[in-house]
């Protein structure tokens, strides 16, 4: 069995980290986490995050953290809306609200 890196963690900016999880035969699972909430890729379920009362937003069609930063948010939870995170907002802008 080969041992290889399956999770990459990197600092995106002050108090924000990006997680990239390698998956077999598929694009990676991506998540950007701040102290107040997170931004997820299309694999994850915004409805569950909303039911749990989390500050979360979702983007689709990304393969890297860098691509996520340039994307527009497509879905948000009620708690994210309370912080000012909106559908159509750039991820880079939303990061300022989840720090």
C-alpha positions as CSV (number, residue, x, y, z in Angstrom):
1,X,0.0,0.0,0.0
2,X,1.4,3.4,-1.0
3,X,1.4,6.1,1.5
4,X,0.6,9.4,0.0
5,X,-0.9,12.8,1.0
6,X,-4.6,12.7,0.9
7,X,-5.3,15.9,2.9
8,X,-3.6,19.3,2.2
9,X,-4.1,22.1,4.7
10,X,-2.9,25.6,3.9
11,X,-3.3,29.1,5.2
12,X,-5.5,31.1,2.8
13,X,-5.1,34.3,4.8
14,X,-5.1,35.5,8.4
15,X,-7.3,33.1,10.4
16,X,-8.6,31.2,7.3
17,X,-7.5,27.8,6.3
18,X,-8.2,25.8,3.1
19,X,-8.6,22.0,3.2
20,X,-8.2,19.8,0.1
21,X,-9.0,16.1,0.4
22,X,-7.9,13.9,-2.4
23,X,-10.6,11.4,-3.6
24,X,-10.1,8.4,-5.8
25,X,-11.1,9.0,-9.5
26,X,-12.8,12.3,-8.7
27,X,-12.1,16.0,-8.1
28,X,-11.0,16.8,-4.5
29,X,-13.3,17.7,-1.7
30,X,-12.6,21.4,-0.8
31,X,-13.4,23.5,2.2
32,X,-12.3,27.0,3.4
33,X,-12.8,27.5,7.1
34,X,-12.8,30.7,9.2
35,X,-13.5,31.2,12.9
36,X,-17.2,32.1,12.2
37,X,-18.1,29.7,9.4
38,X,-17.0,27.9,6.2
39,X,-17.3,27.8,2.4
40,X,-17.8,24.4,0.9
41,X,-17.6,22.8,-2.5
42,X,-20.4,21.1,-4.3
43,X,-20.0,17.8,-2.6
44,X,-21.3,19.0,0.7
45,X,-25.0,19.7,1.6
46,X,-26.0,23.2,2.4
47,X,-29.4,22.0,3.7
48,X,-27.7,20.0,6.5
49,X,-25.5,23.0,7.4
50,X,-28.6,25.2,7.5
51,X,-30.5,22.7,9.8
52,X,-27.5,22.7,12.1
53,X,-27.5,26.5,12.3
54,X,-24.1,26.9,10.8
55,X,-22.6,29.9,8.9
56,X,-21.9,28.2,5.5
57,X,-21.8,29.0,1.8
58,X,-21.4,26.7,-1.2
59,X,-19.6,27.0,-4.6
60,X,-19.7,24.6,-7.5
61,X,-17.4,23.6,-10.3
62,X,-14.0,23.9,-8.5
63,X,-11.0,21.7,-8.3
64,X,-8.6,23.8,-6.2
65,X,-8.7,26.3,-3.3
66,X,-7.5,29.0,-5.7
67,X,-10.5,28.3,-8.0
68,X,-12.8,28.6,-5.0
69,X,-11.5,32.1,-4.1
70,X,-12.5,33.4,-7.6
71,X,-15.9,31.8,-7.7
72,X,-19.3,33.3,-6.8
73,X,-21.3,31.7,-4.0
74,X,-24.4,29.8,-5.2
75,X,-26.1,28.9,-1.9
76,X,-25.9,30.2,1.7
77,X,-27.4,29.2,5.0
78,X,-29.7,31.5,7.0
79,X,-26.9,32.2,9.5
80,X,-24.6,33.2,6.6
81,X,-27.2,35.6,5.4
82,X,-27.4,37.2,8.8
83,X,-23.6,37.9,8.5
84,X,-24.1,39.5,5.1
85,X,-23.0,36.6,2.9
86,X,-25.1,36.5,-0.2
87,X,-25.6,34.3,-3.3
88,X,-23.6,35.8,-6.1
89,X,-20.9,37.2,-3.8
90,X,-17.3,36.4,-4.5
91,X,-15.7,33.9,-2.1
92,X,-12.9,36.4,-1.5
93,X,-15.4,38.9,-0.2
94,X,-17.2,36.4,2.0
95,X,-13.9,35.5,3.7
96,X,-13.9,38.9,5.3
97,X,-17.2,38.0,7.0
98,X,-16.2,34.5,8.4
99,X,-12.8,35.5,9.8
